[in-house]
Amino acid sequence: MIIFGNTSYTLDQIKAGDKGPLPSEFEQGFQFCRQWLNGQDRFSLQTSGSTGEPKIIEVYRKQLLSSVNATRQFFRVGKDWKLLCCLDLDKIAGKMMLLRALEWEAHLLVQLPAANPLEKLTEVDFDFAAMVPLQVEACLNNSRTAEALNNVKHLIVGGASISLSLKEALSKLKGSVYQSYGMTETVSHIALANVKKAGALVYQTLPGVQLKIDDEQRLQVKAPMTGDLWLLTSDMVQMKSSNSFIWKGRADFVINSGGIKIHPEEITAKLSGLMQEFFPGKKYFFTGRPDQQLGQSLIAVVEGVDDKKVGKAFLNQAKAILPRYKNPKDIVFVTEIKITSSGKIDQLRTLATWKN
């Protein structure tokens, strides 16, 4: 059974197109389920657009099914599991939650994406849920929903990397917690990292996934999810074994500062605690800015009102944490940091607004 908002549907009702009082905002999700149940073989998916212009790609039913089955095998899914979908149904993450429910013979509650997806629920007893980091943080910052999150048996967090402070908070939950690695082109995650393990997150591949890296340390993936074709990603990794890796950051965002390559994602991980101390609750990211001497210099982009005194104090304390050549050189304050519909920080749109 699938519940869209407050309306329940059997698979037979969905297959027949018996929508009843379906709210319009769930129309797309309902139709996607109906297409699947009626055997459609080819589907169009939209990429998130967090690192470039959004685009439409086409995938086949067998690719989607291979992802569903690999995740079921990884988590040893049983019949009648209770699932929560609180992600954008227009993107791959939301669609895959729908397909998991259909193929796993599970019960699924579908909600519209919200900052705190557990806030309006009176009962939380889910076996499996998927969220983005911003949603998880919002749940943990509310005492009632923090306890509700603690009752989720298996939680996967994706769409963006988690900070060290969030990793520590998630490691205290009762259920299993995994950071996912994947993209639209791999039809959701192809590797998962156990958040509760000490140290850096090490991603382990799902069954059937092959990995290799090119000369620039960019990850390449071949799996049933990719149509058994090698896919070159924009992600730079450190291979730990033939089926595991540590994610370092995106090649698109690498900053070349005086010949030193800096991964903003690594800086974010190391300074996350300091950022929360100086800019509590504010969204932020690190990026490069043209520099006449260095080529590029590392800067922090923070949402909020310009505060030079606080910014200077932050930069001084960051020097005690980072190597000298990886210190942020400046802080830029912006009125708003843009977020994609899938919950990722949209650096390109944010910077375009700032520069204009």
Beta strands, then each sheet from edge to edge (+ up, - down):
strand 1: 2-4
strand 2: 7-9
strand 3: 42-46
strand 4: 56-60
strand 5: 82-85
strand 6: 107-110
strand 7: 128-131
strand 8: 154-157
strand 9: 176-183
strand 10: 188-194
strand 11: 203-205
strand 12: 210-213
strand 13: 218-222
strand 14: 231-241
strand 15: 244-250
strand 16: 255-257
strand 17: 260-262
strand 18: 284-291
strand 19: 295-303
strand 20: 330-334
sheet 1: 2+ 1- 6- 5- 7- 8- 9- 10+ 11- 15+ 14- 13+ 12-
sheet 2: 3+ 4-
sheet 3: 16+ 17-
sheet 4: 18+ 19- 20-
end
